[in-house]
Amino acid sequence: MLPKRAWSLPSSRSPWVLDGGDDVVPIPGTKRRSYLEQNAAAAQIELTDDEREGLDAAFPVGAAAGDRYPDMFTVNR
């Protein structure tokens, strides 16, 4: 079960990543000041046990895999 708070999915990432330990630091990218402010505010969110379990179940370790961008080998040829 994912958290029921009124936050965007990107805003839920930072507290979840920060909850992973003191040696983990999220590096969000953004183009807009409003998104930067949302990312900064997310550092103040403390997850409940249910929220943490829901996010862990939805996004297990190893779920994200592969290249970030498609193969660009043929571009500009």
Secondary structure as the mmCIF struct_conf table of DSSP 4:
data_model
#
loop_
_struct_conf.conf_type_id
_struct_conf.id
_struct_conf.beg_label_comp_id
_struct_conf.beg_label_asym_id
_struct_conf.beg_label_seq_id
_struct_conf.end_label_comp_id
_struct_conf.end_label_asym_id
_struct_conf.end_label_seq_id
BEND BEND1 ARG A 5 ALA A 6
HELX_RH_AL_P HELX_RH_AL_P1 LEU A 9 LEU A 18
TURN_TY1_P TURN_TY1_P1 ASP A 19 GLY A 20
TURN_TY1_P TURN_TY1_P2 ASP A 22 ASP A 23
BEND BEND2 LYS A 31 ARG A 32
HELX_RH_AL_P HELX_RH_AL_P2 ARG A 33 ALA A 42
TURN_TY1_P TURN_TY1_P3 ALA A 43 GLN A 44
HELX_RH_AL_P HELX_RH_AL_P3 ASP A 49 ALA A 58
BEND BEND3 PHE A 59 PHE A 59
TURN_TY1_P TURN_TY1_P4 VAL A 61 GLY A 62
BEND BEND4 ALA A 64 ALA A 64
BEND BEND5 GLY A 66 GLY A 66
BEND BEND6 ARG A 68 TYR A 69
TURN_TY1_P TURN_TY1_P5 PHE A 73 ASN A 76
#
